[in-house]
Amino acid sequence: MSRLVVLMYHRVAPDAAGPLAHLTVPPDRFAWQMARLRDDGFSPQTQENVRAWLAGRRALPRKAVAVTLDDGYADNVTHAFPVLERLRIPAVTFIVTGKLGGMNDWDGDDAPWPLMDAGAVRDWSRRGLEFGAHSRSHRTLVGLDEPTLREEIAGSGDDLARLTGREPLAFAYPFGHFDVRARQIASERFAISYSVRPGANGDDADPHLLRRTAVLPAYPNFEFLCQLRLGWGPRARARFYARRLWRRAA
């Protein structure tokens, strides 16, 4: 039975400030993690390989892993992309197509981080990195009417196709939020959709609710090694279930 672990990053940068500093992995830490991934015999996968596996057209190698980066922060162009290119690690960056060259204003004023612009997306797409859609505005998709959902989900796919000249294969739900209608529309436009639920993906995984494990700077090295092998780490799993219990109690 094949299985796939998906790592989820956000911002890779030397500076971290504000309440969202927990999403910023230092460049040296990211470089160590990518090198360890390669040195320990893990097999990074393209989104085309993931699609073929989910469709039953191929098996994945042992220790298959996919690297994903959400939101499209400008710092990743400087600090993450060169590492991926040097180590020849395929990765997919999920961009908010209506915010290119702007800021991550969906997080409010506490974390005004710049986003990569259209030129950077085109350049790195030509150099072999993959890009996926992350909606047009990064709003939560839960409870939206159908026309708005199609604009956010399918519209972001159309934007990305025009920008890169390639049809995007993958979509990531903003904030990890989705409902039945959001999943349905994502499945109509994309081959693959990603959640933020931790865990490894097996042969029977729902192609539009794939699991990912969030790599955060507070986690020690052994946590990352657990995430690579299991799709979750002790602290990551505890954090996920604590947040879910909090939402239910709210």
HELIX and SHEET records of a PDB file:
HELIX    1   1 ALA A   21  LEU A   23  5                                   3    
HELIX    2   2 PRO A   27  ASP A   39  1                                  13    
HELIX    3   3 GLN A   47  LEU A   54  1                                   8    
HELIX    4   4 ALA A   74  HIS A   79  1                                   6    
HELIX    5   5 PHE A   81  LEU A   87  1                                   7    
HELIX    6   6 THR A   97  LYS A   99  5                                   3    
HELIX    7   7 ASP A  105  ASP A  110  5                                   6    
HELIX    8   8 ALA A  118  ARG A  126  1                                   9    
HELIX    9   9 GLU A  146  THR A  164  1                                  19    
HELIX   10  10 PRO A  174  GLY A  176  5                                   3    
HELIX   11  11 VAL A  180  ARG A  189  1                                  10    
HELIX   12  12 ASN A  221  LEU A  230  1                                  10    
HELIX   13  13 PRO A  234  ALA A  249  1                                  16    
SHEET    1   A 4 SER A  43  PRO A  44  0                                        
SHEET    2   A 4 ALA A  64  ASP A  71  1                                        
SHEET    3   A 4 ARG A   3  TYR A   9  1                                        
SHEET    4   A 4 ASN A 201  GLY A 202 -1                                        
SHEET    1   B 4 SER A  43  PRO A  44  0                                        
SHEET    2   B 4 ALA A  64  ASP A  71  1                                        
SHEET    3   B 4 ARG A   3  TYR A   9  1                                        
SHEET    4   B 4 THR A 213  ALA A 214  1                                        
SHEET    1   C 2 ARG A  11  VAL A  12  0                                        
SHEET    2   C 2 THR A  24  VAL A  25  1                                        
SHEET    1   D 4 SER A  43  PRO A  44  0                                        
SHEET    2   D 4 ALA A  64  ASP A  71  1                                        
SHEET    3   D 4 ALA A  91  ILE A  95  1                                        
SHEET    4   D 4 GLU A 130  ALA A 133  1                                        
SHEET    1   E 2 ALA A 170  ALA A 172  0                                        
SHEET    2   E 2 ILE A 192  TYR A 194  1                                        
END                                                                             
